[in-house]
Amino acid sequence: MMRHLAPLSHDNRGAIAIETAMVAPVLLLLSLGAFQASEVVARHNELQSAVGEASTAVLAVAPTTSGELTTLKNVVAASTNLPSSKVTLTFKYRCGEATAYVNSPSGCSDFFSTYVEIVLSDTYNPVWTAYGITEPINLSVTRYVITRQSEE
């Protein structure tokens, strides 16, 4: 029996094919993972750019009513190609020199600053979610833009 197997131990033909068959799937998965990771980073960068554009629009309009804020939200949604449900613009306030944002300036004793909070969110579905390997990736970018300062 060993006499029949001895010639095979010196035969290297086909070794490359076997090694490639073992390594190729791993390399393919690594390449796919790197591609998907770059897609997530690119989408997050797009959201960062979009929130920058939205900040510029807020500064240009300086909304004072909820109607102006809704109109601005629709403009931002249209310019970013995001559904309206993924764009949130809300008024926020900071009392005096406080660092926390509040929803109403009614509790401010001295003066308050009015901000518009811009939140853009999106969901990225990597290829492997179709196979149940992981969940979709939720991306969100928030920015506060000061629109005015008031004395109470």
Backbone hydrogen bonds in HBPLUS format (Angstrom, degrees):
<---DONOR---> <-ACCEPTOR-->    atom                        ^
c    i                          cat <-CA-CA->   ^        H-A-AA   ^      H-
h    n   atom  resd res      DA  || num        DHA   H-A  angle D-A-AA Bond
n    s   type  num  typ     dist DA aas  dist angle  dist       angle   num
A0004-HIS N   A0001-MET O   3.05 MM   3  5.34 135.4  2.25 103.0 114.5     1
A0005-LEU N   A0001-MET O   3.26 MM   4  6.62 141.1  2.42 143.0 153.8     2
A0006-ALA N   A0002-MET O   2.96 MM   4  5.99 135.4  2.17 147.9 157.6     3
A0008-LEU N   A0005-LEU O   3.07 MM   3  5.42 130.7  2.32 108.0 121.0     4
A0009-SER N   A0006-ALA O   3.17 MM   3  5.45 138.5  2.35 105.9 116.4     5
A0010-HIS N   A0007-PRO O   3.38 MM   3  5.68 150.1  2.48 103.8 111.3     6
A0011-ASP N   A0008-LEU O   3.25 MM   3  5.04 153.8  2.33  96.9 104.7     7
A0015-ALA N   A0012-ASN O   3.19 MM   3  5.65 161.6  2.22 134.7 134.5     8
A0018-ILE N   A0014-GLY O   3.13 MM   4  6.41 156.4  2.19 150.3 155.9     9
A0019-GLU N   A0015-ALA O   2.94 MM   4  6.17 164.8  1.96 153.6 157.9    10
A0020-THR N   A0016-ILE O   2.85 MM   4  5.96 160.1  1.89 150.1 155.8    11
A0021-ALA N   A0017-ALA O   2.97 MM   4  6.08 154.3  2.04 140.7 147.9    12
A0022-MET N   A0018-ILE O   3.08 MM   4  6.35 136.8  2.28 140.4 151.5    13
A0022-MET N   A0019-GLU O   3.17 MM   3  5.14 128.6  2.45  92.6 106.1    14
A0023-VAL N   A0019-GLU O   3.00 MM   4  6.21 152.1  2.07 149.3 156.7    15
A0024-ALA N   A0020-THR O   2.81 MM   4  5.52 164.9  1.83 153.3 157.0    16
A0027-LEU N   A0023-VAL O   3.02 MM   4  6.30 164.5  2.05 160.2 165.2    17
A0028-LEU N   A0024-ALA O   2.86 MM   4  6.01 155.4  1.92 154.6 161.8    18
A0029-LEU N   A0025-PRO O   2.97 MM   4  6.19 160.0  2.01 147.3 151.8    19
A0030-LEU N   A0026-VAL O   2.97 MM   4  6.20 157.8  2.02 150.2 156.6    20
A0031-SER N   A0027-LEU O   2.93 MM   4  6.08 156.0  1.99 144.9 151.4    21
A0032-LEU N   A0028-LEU O   2.94 MM   4  6.16 160.6  1.98 149.6 154.9    22
A0033-GLY N   A0029-LEU O   2.91 MM   4  6.06 158.7  1.95 146.5 152.5    23
A0034-ALA N   A0030-LEU O   2.95 MM   4  6.15 157.2  2.00 147.1 152.9    24
A0035-PHE N   A0031-SER O   2.95 MM   4  6.16 156.7  2.01 148.0 154.6    25
A0036-GLN N   A0032-LEU O   2.91 MM   4  6.14 163.0  1.94 152.0 156.3    26
A0037-ALA N   A0033-GLY O   2.91 MM   4  6.07 156.3  1.96 146.8 153.6    27
A0038-SER N   A0034-ALA O   3.00 MM   4  6.19 153.7  2.07 143.5 150.4    28
A0039-GLU N   A0035-PHE O   3.01 MM   4  6.30 143.4  2.14 143.3 153.7    29
A0040-VAL N   A0036-GLN O   3.06 MM   4  6.39 151.1  2.15 147.5 154.2    30
A0041-VAL N   A0037-ALA O   3.06 MM   4  6.35 164.0  2.09 151.0 154.8    31
A0042-ALA N   A0038-SER O   2.90 MM   4  6.03 157.6  1.95 143.7 150.3    32
A0043-ARG N   A0039-GLU O   2.94 MM   4  6.12 157.0  1.99 145.2 151.2    33
A0044-HIS N   A0040-VAL O   2.96 MM   4  6.19 157.0  2.02 149.7 156.1    34
A0045-ASN N   A0041-VAL O   2.95 MM   4  6.17 154.3  2.01 147.4 154.6    35
A0046-GLU N   A0042-ALA O   2.95 MM   4  6.24 147.6  2.05 144.0 153.1    36
A0047-LEU N   A0043-ARG O   3.00 MM   4  6.33 151.3  2.08 145.6 152.9    37
A0048-GLN N   A0044-HIS O   2.93 MM   4  6.25 150.9  2.02 145.6 154.0    38
A0049-SER N   A0045-ASN O   2.94 MM   4  6.22 158.6  1.99 149.0 154.1    39
A0050-ALA N   A0046-GLU O   2.89 MM   4  6.10 157.5  1.94 145.8 152.6    40
A0051-VAL N   A0047-LEU O   2.88 MM   4  6.10 154.3  1.95 149.2 155.2    41
A0052-GLY N   A0048-GLN O   3.09 MM   4  6.32 141.7  2.24 139.0 149.4    42
A0052-GLY N   A0049-SER O   3.10 MM   3  5.03 122.3  2.45  92.5 107.5    43
A0053-GLU N   A0049-SER O   2.99 MM   4  6.38 153.5  2.06 150.1 156.9    44
A0054-ALA N   A0050-ALA O   2.86 MM   4  6.12 154.6  1.93 146.6 154.4    45
A0055-SER N   A0051-VAL O   2.91 MM   4  6.04 148.0  2.02 137.1 145.3    46
A0056-THR N   A0052-GLY O   3.09 MM   4  6.40 152.9  2.17 144.3 150.9    47
A0057-ALA N   A0053-GLU O   3.01 MM   4  6.33 154.7  2.07 146.9 153.8    48
A0058-VAL N   A0054-ALA O   2.91 MM   4  6.18 155.7  1.97 150.1 156.5    49
A0059-LEU N   A0055-SER O   2.95 MM   4  6.19 159.5  1.99 148.7 154.1    50
A0060-ALA N   A0056-THR O   2.95 MM   4  6.16 148.0  2.06 144.0 153.0    51
A0061-VAL N   A0057-ALA O   2.97 MM   4  6.15 155.6  2.04 150.0 155.7    52
A0062-ALA N   A0058-VAL O   2.68 MM   4  5.42 158.9  1.72 149.1 156.7    53
A0069-LEU N   A0065-THR O   3.07 MM   4  6.36 152.0  2.15 143.5 152.0    54
A0070-THR N   A0066-SER O   2.89 MM   4  6.10 148.1  1.99 142.2 150.0    55
A0071-THR N   A0067-GLY O   3.01 MM   4  6.27 158.8  2.05 147.0 152.5    56
A0072-LEU N   A0068-GLU O   2.93 MM   4  6.09 159.2  1.97 145.3 151.3    57
A0073-LYS N   A0069-LEU O   2.87 MM   4  6.06 145.8  1.99 139.7 149.6    58
A0074-ASN N   A0070-THR O   3.02 MM   4  6.32 155.5  2.08 148.4 153.6    59
A0075-VAL N   A0071-THR O   3.04 MM   4  6.36 151.0  2.12 146.1 154.3    60
A0076-VAL N   A0072-LEU O   2.91 MM   4  6.15 161.9  1.94 150.6 155.3    61
A0077-ALA N   A0073-LYS O   2.87 MM   4  6.08 161.0  1.91 150.5 156.1    62
A0078-ALA N   A0074-ASN O   2.97 MM   4  6.10 157.1  2.02 142.7 148.7    63
A0079-SER N   A0075-VAL O   2.93 MM   4  6.12 156.7  1.98 149.2 155.8    64
A0080-THR N   A0076-VAL O   2.99 MM   4  6.06 137.8  2.17 146.5 156.5    65
A0082-LEU N   A0077-ALA O   3.22 MM   5  5.12 143.6  2.36 142.5 148.3    66
A0086-LYS N   A0083-PRO O   2.87 MM   3  5.51 159.8  1.91 120.9 127.4    67
A0087-VAL N   A0084-SER O   3.24 MM   3  5.37 166.8  2.25 108.1 111.8    68
A0121-SER N   A0086-LYS O   2.99 MM  35  5.17 155.0  2.05 150.3 155.7    69
A0088-THR N   A0119-VAL O   2.90 MM  31  5.04 155.8  1.96 150.4 156.1    70
A0119-VAL N   A0088-THR O   2.86 MM  31  5.04 158.6  1.91 153.2 157.3    71
A0090-THR N   A0117-GLU O   3.10 MM  27  5.23 153.0  2.17 138.1 146.5    72
A0117-GLU N   A0090-THR O   2.73 MM  27  5.23 166.5  1.75 165.1 165.1    73
A0092-LYS N   A0115-TYR O   2.92 MM  23  4.99 162.6  1.95 134.0 136.1    74
A0115-TYR N   A0092-LYS O   2.73 MM  23  4.99 167.6  1.75 160.6 157.0    75
A0093-TYR N   A0102-VAL O   2.86 MM   9  5.16 154.3  1.92 150.6 156.1    76
A0102-VAL N   A0093-TYR O   2.72 MM   9  5.16 157.7  1.77 148.7 156.4    77
A0094-ARG N   A0113-SER O   3.04 MM  19  5.24 148.0  2.14 141.9 150.0    78
A0113-SER N   A0094-ARG O   2.90 MM  19  5.24 155.9  1.95 145.8 153.1    79
A0098-ALA N   A0095-CYS O   2.86 MM   3  5.58 162.3  1.89 153.7 156.2    80
A0096-GLY N   A0111-PHE O   2.66 MM  15  5.20 168.4  1.67 157.9 158.2    81
A0108-CYS N   A0105-PRO O   3.05 MM   3  5.44 166.4  2.07 118.8 122.3    82
A0152-GLU N   A0110-ASP O   3.15 MM  42  6.07 161.5  2.19 150.8 154.0    83
A0112-PHE N   A0150-SER O   2.96 MM  38  5.51 152.7  2.04 146.8 155.7    84
A0150-SER N   A0112-PHE O   2.81 MM  38  5.51 174.5  1.82 172.0 173.7    85
A0114-THR N   A0148-ARG O   2.75 MM  34  5.33 171.2  1.76 160.1 163.3    86
A0147-THR N   A0114-THR O   2.80 MM  33  5.72 171.6  1.81 154.2 156.7    87
A0116-VAL N   A0145-VAL O   2.79 MM  29  5.24 147.6  1.90 140.3 150.6    88
A0145-VAL N   A0116-VAL O   3.00 MM  29  5.24 156.7  2.06 136.7 144.1    89
A0118-ILE N   A0143-ARG O   2.75 MM  25  5.20 174.1  1.76 164.8 166.8    90
A0143-ARG N   A0118-ILE O   2.88 MM  25  5.20 150.1  1.97 146.0 155.0    91
A0120-LEU N   A0141-VAL O   2.94 MM  21  5.35 162.3  1.97 156.8 160.9    92
A0141-VAL N   A0120-LEU O   2.84 MM  21  5.35 157.2  1.89 156.6 164.4    93
A0122-ASP N   A0139-LEU O   2.88 MM  17  5.20 154.7  1.95 144.3 147.4    94
A0139-LEU N   A0122-ASP O   2.76 MM  17  5.20 177.5  1.76 165.9 166.2    95
A0124-TYR N   A0137-ILE O   2.76 MM  13  5.07 170.0  1.77 154.3 155.1    96
A0137-ILE N   A0124-TYR O   2.79 MM  13  5.07 162.5  1.82 161.2 158.3    97
A0129-THR N   A0126-PRO O   3.14 MM   3  5.72 164.4  2.16 116.3 121.1    98
A0130-ALA N   A0127-VAL O   3.25 MM   3  6.13 159.6  2.30 122.1 126.1    99
A0131-TYR N   A0128-TRP O   3.11 MM   3  5.32 150.6  2.20 102.6 111.3   100
A0133-ILE N   A0128-TRP O   3.31 MM   5  5.78 162.1  2.34 155.5 150.4   101
A0132-GLY N   A0129-THR O   3.12 MM   3  5.00 165.3  2.14 103.0 106.5   102
